[in-house]
Amino acid sequence: MRYEYIFLILPLILVSGCCPETCNDSKICTQDSCSILTGFKCQNVDIIPCIGNSICEPGEYPSQDCPDCDDDYPCTEDSFNYNKMDCNHIIINPCDGNGKCEPGEEGVSKDCS
């Protein structure tokens, strides 16, 4: 009974065609495929986000595609704004380590020594 299915499917494959040996378009940010669902033609679908395409896309920070937003100041929270395509540096207050004794740091911060 199983062999009957092979005889039914084999002519469909022969008539429909076959996929090329490879569909690799050499782009790291595409999903390459070929099947009966693609009509035995290569399909290269973009993968987004994709680290390695030199575009800083939402969800990729920090990565090689995004700028280094670290401003080397311990009292800022550094991030990347995808809408503005620019770095954000939000002040942390109080900030332990800035040399200032700020409200809320008394007794717990080296800044208040």
Backbone as CSV, one residue per row, in Angstrom:
resi,resn,N_x,N_y,N_z,CA_x,CA_y,CA_z,C_x,C_y,C_z
1,MET,0.812,-1.185,0.000,0.000,0.000,0.000,0.868,1.266,0.000
2,ARG,1.988,1.237,0.691,2.875,2.396,0.737,3.482,2.674,-0.637
3,TYR,3.735,1.649,-1.390,4.347,1.833,-2.703,3.399,2.533,-3.677
4,GLU,2.096,2.408,-3.444,1.135,3.086,-4.308,1.315,4.597,-4.244
5,TYR,1.640,5.118,-3.061,1.845,6.554,-2.894,3.057,7.029,-3.696
6,ILE,4.088,6.225,-3.719,5.284,6.588,-4.488,4.934,6.709,-5.960
7,PHE,4.142,5.799,-6.474,3.769,5.832,-7.881,2.837,7.002,-8.193
8,LEU,2.112,7.477,-7.198,1.257,8.643,-7.400,2.053,9.942,-7.323
9,ILE,3.041,10.006,-6.433,3.813,11.222,-6.209,4.923,11.390,-7.242
10,LEU,5.577,10.307,-7.632,6.702,10.382,-8.561,6.344,11.082,-9.871
11,PRO,5.234,10.780,-10.505,4.897,11.515,-11.736,4.685,13.010,-11.483
12,LEU,4.120,13.368,-10.336,3.921,14.782,-10.018,5.258,15.511,-9.929
13,ILE,6.230,14.873,-9.300,7.550,15.477,-9.170,8.205,15.617,-10.539
14,LEU,8.108,14.595,-11.345,8.739,14.627,-12.659,8.093,15.665,-13.563
15,VAL,6.782,15.814,-13.473,6.070,16.774,-14.302,6.276,18.194,-13.777
16,SER,6.255,18.359,-12.460,6.327,19.685,-11.839,7.715,20.292,-11.936
17,GLY,8.736,19.510,-11.828,10.085,20.032,-11.883,10.860,19.715,-10.624
18,CYS,12.028,20.269,-10.574,12.905,20.039,-9.429,13.554,21.359,-9.031
19,CYS,14.005,21.380,-7.822,14.721,22.554,-7.325,16.155,22.539,-7.852
20,PRO,16.738,23.737,-7.995,18.159,23.785,-8.347,18.995,23.147,-7.235
21,GLU,20.211,22.838,-7.538,21.097,22.214,-6.553,21.223,23.083,-5.306
22,THR,21.270,24.392,-5.485,21.343,25.309,-4.345,20.570,26.584,-4.663
23,CYS,20.029,27.186,-3.611,19.342,28.474,-3.739,20.072,29.550,-2.950
24,ASN,21.263,29.236,-2.510,22.036,30.159,-1.687,22.406,31.398,-2.493
25,ASP,21.908,32.568,-2.024,22.230,33.818,-2.703,23.430,34.518,-2.073
26,SER,24.104,33.829,-1.161,25.309,34.320,-0.481,25.059,35.534,0.411
27,LYS,23.814,35.798,0.732,23.482,36.886,1.650,23.142,36.260,2.998
28,ILE,23.815,36.745,4.061,23.594,36.139,5.369,22.227,36.481,5.949
29,CYS,21.567,37.475,5.386,20.294,37.929,5.940,19.093,37.509,5.100
30,THR,19.206,36.369,4.428,18.052,35.816,3.727,17.893,34.342,4.094
31,GLN,16.647,33.910,4.112,16.317,32.495,4.296,16.102,31.941,2.898
32,ASP,16.969,31.039,2.483,16.946,30.510,1.123,16.254,29.153,1.108
33,SER,15.300,28.998,0.188,14.585,27.725,0.140,14.054,27.459,-1.258
34,CYS,13.682,26.203,-1.459,13.039,25.760,-2.693,12.241,24.507,-2.346
35,SER,11.025,24.461,-2.833,10.183,23.285,-2.568,9.002,23.298,-3.531
36,ILE,8.150,22.345,-3.362,6.926,22.306,-4.161,6.086,23.541,-3.876
37,LEU,6.196,24.074,-2.634,5.432,25.267,-2.242,5.901,26.521,-2.980
38,THR,7.143,26.553,-3.423,7.662,27.712,-4.163,7.644,27.459,-5.671
39,GLY,6.984,26.384,-6.072,6.940,26.051,-7.498,8.279,25.584,-8.017
40,PHE,9.076,25.007,-7.113,10.415,24.509,-7.425,11.337,25.622,-7.914
41,LYS,11.054,26.830,-7.456,11.907,27.972,-7.764,12.523,28.469,-6.465
42,CYS,13.700,29.020,-6.564,14.373,29.544,-5.377,13.605,30.718,-4.802
43,GLN,13.561,30.750,-3.486,12.941,31.860,-2.779,13.942,32.352,-1.739
44,ASN,14.235,33.642,-1.741,15.190,34.248,-0.819,14.459,35.335,-0.045
45,VAL,14.061,35.010,1.183,13.254,35.908,2.004,14.152,36.614,3.017
46,ASP,14.009,37.952,3.101,14.799,38.738,4.051,14.486,38.346,5.487
47,ILE,15.540,38.246,6.290,15.422,38.001,7.727,15.617,39.351,8.409
48,ILE,14.609,39.796,9.166,14.688,41.101,9.843,14.235,40.909,11.288
49,PRO,14.998,41.309,12.275,16.319,41.907,12.168,17.365,40.849,11.846
50,CYS,18.474,41.301,11.317,19.562,40.401,10.954,20.897,41.039,11.289
51,ILE,21.583,40.488,12.248,22.907,40.994,12.606,23.887,40.593,11.509
52,GLY,24.555,41.590,10.957,25.535,41.328,9.908,25.233,42.029,8.604
53,ASN,24.106,42.771,8.537,23.757,43.463,7.299,24.112,44.947,7.332
54,SER,24.825,45.379,8.354,25.269,46.770,8.519,24.130,47.766,8.697
55,ILE,22.951,47.269,9.098,21.811,48.130,9.396,21.415,47.879,10.851
56,CYS,21.340,48.947,11.644,20.952,48.809,13.043,19.427,48.752,13.114
57,GLU,18.902,47.536,13.288,17.460,47.311,13.290,16.964,47.077,14.712
58,PRO,15.680,47.364,14.984,15.136,47.169,16.332,15.449,45.789,16.889
59,GLY,15.958,45.794,18.110,16.299,44.553,18.790,17.750,44.143,18.645
60,GLU,18.521,44.858,17.868,19.911,44.472,17.625,20.923,45.153,18.538
61,TYR,20.537,46.227,19.219,21.514,46.932,20.056,21.761,46.160,21.333
62,PRO,22.975,45.954,21.764,24.221,46.276,21.080,24.636,45.155,20.124
63,SER,25.147,45.515,18.992,25.664,44.540,18.024,26.621,45.252,17.077
64,GLN,27.236,44.493,16.194,28.187,45.052,15.233,27.512,45.991,14.239
65,ASP,26.195,45.867,14.063,25.477,46.720,13.120,25.114,48.086,13.702
66,CYS,25.186,48.212,15.013,24.782,49.453,15.680,26.010,50.203,16.187
67,PRO,25.884,51.525,16.312,27.010,52.289,16.849,27.239,51.952,18.318
68,ASP,28.446,52.197,18.774,28.764,52.017,20.189,28.292,53.265,20.920
69,CYS,27.236,53.138,21.697,26.646,54.290,22.385,27.224,54.506,23.780
70,ASP,28.179,53.711,24.174,28.764,53.864,25.506,29.569,55.158,25.562
71,ASP,29.130,56.083,26.434,29.830,57.364,26.567,30.870,57.339,27.687
72,ASP,31.138,56.157,28.232,32.133,55.966,29.296,31.828,56.775,30.554
73,TYR,30.598,57.197,30.723,30.194,57.917,31.929,29.269,56.988,32.717
74,PRO,29.649,56.629,33.958,28.869,55.643,34.714,27.491,56.137,35.124
75,CYS,27.227,57.422,35.002,25.948,57.966,35.459,24.946,58.178,34.337
76,THR,25.151,57.497,33.220,24.150,57.516,32.154,23.804,56.088,31.768
77,GLU,22.556,55.931,31.388,22.109,54.666,30.817,22.154,54.863,29.305
78,ASP,23.013,54.116,28.650,23.251,54.297,27.221,22.407,53.315,26.412
79,SER,21.761,53.825,25.372,20.940,52.980,24.507,20.909,53.589,23.102
80,PHE,20.251,52.889,22.196,20.131,53.360,20.812,18.666,53.621,20.510
81,ASN,18.378,54.784,19.927,17.027,55.154,19.533,16.861,54.810,18.053
82,TYR,16.072,53.779,17.779,15.903,53.310,16.399,15.121,54.301,15.536
83,ASN,14.228,55.069,16.157,13.451,56.048,15.392,14.327,57.202,14.918
84,LYS,15.218,57.671,15.782,16.102,58.786,15.428,17.424,58.311,14.843
85,MET,17.683,57.009,14.951,18.955,56.423,14.508,20.123,57.149,15.171
86,ASP,20.015,57.284,16.505,21.010,58.012,17.273,21.084,57.416,18.685
87,CYS,22.175,57.727,19.369,22.372,57.232,20.731,21.608,58.079,21.747
88,ASN,21.137,57.439,22.805,20.514,58.109,23.946,21.420,57.935,25.149
89,HIS,21.520,58.967,25.972,22.288,58.914,27.216,21.404,59.507,28.307
90,ILE,20.714,58.646,29.049,19.787,59.088,30.079,20.524,59.144,31.415
91,ILE,20.441,60.301,32.074,21.113,60.518,33.359,20.488,59.634,34.433
92,ILE,21.343,58.944,35.182,20.918,58.133,36.322,21.103,59.001,37.569
93,ASN,20.014,59.193,38.306,20.095,60.054,39.484,19.298,59.426,40.623
94,PRO,19.854,59.148,41.753,21.245,59.398,42.119,22.168,58.397,41.434
95,CYS,23.430,58.807,41.349,24.419,57.965,40.683,25.603,57.729,41.607
96,ASP,25.787,56.492,41.977,26.921,56.119,42.818,28.177,56.090,41.955
97,GLY,29.138,56.932,42.301,30.398,56.925,41.565,30.699,58.210,40.835
98,ASN,29.820,59.213,40.966,30.069,60.474,40.271,30.765,61.509,41.146
99,GLY,31.098,61.144,42.393,31.805,62.049,43.283,30.920,63.052,43.985
100,LYS,29.618,62.949,43.808,28.673,63.857,44.454,27.785,63.064,45.407
101,CYS,27.605,63.568,46.624,26.700,62.927,47.577,25.300,63.466,47.316
102,GLU,24.483,62.636,46.690,23.146,63.056,46.286,22.108,62.465,47.237
103,PRO,20.923,63.092,47.305,19.861,62.551,48.162,19.582,61.085,47.817
104,GLY,19.512,60.260,48.839,19.282,58.829,48.661,20.547,58.012,48.714
105,GLU,21.710,58.652,48.689,22.979,57.934,48.720,23.610,57.918,50.116
106,GLU,23.084,58.717,51.038,23.676,58.813,52.366,23.772,57.436,53.013
107,GLY,24.965,57.103,53.474,25.187,55.850,54.177,25.351,54.621,53.305
108,VAL,25.121,54.737,52.002,25.231,53.562,51.121,26.181,53.797,49.957
109,SER,26.619,55.019,49.769,27.457,55.336,48.610,28.847,55.801,49.022
110,LYS,29.810,55.433,48.216,31.177,55.931,48.454,31.252,57.430,48.176
111,ASP,30.272,57.968,47.429,30.245,59.408,47.173,30.002,60.223,48.435
112,CYS,29.429,59.596,49.455,29.093,60.304,50.691,30.089,60.038,51.806
113,SER,31.253,59.542,51.505,32.259,59.240,52.515,33.025,60.464,52.942
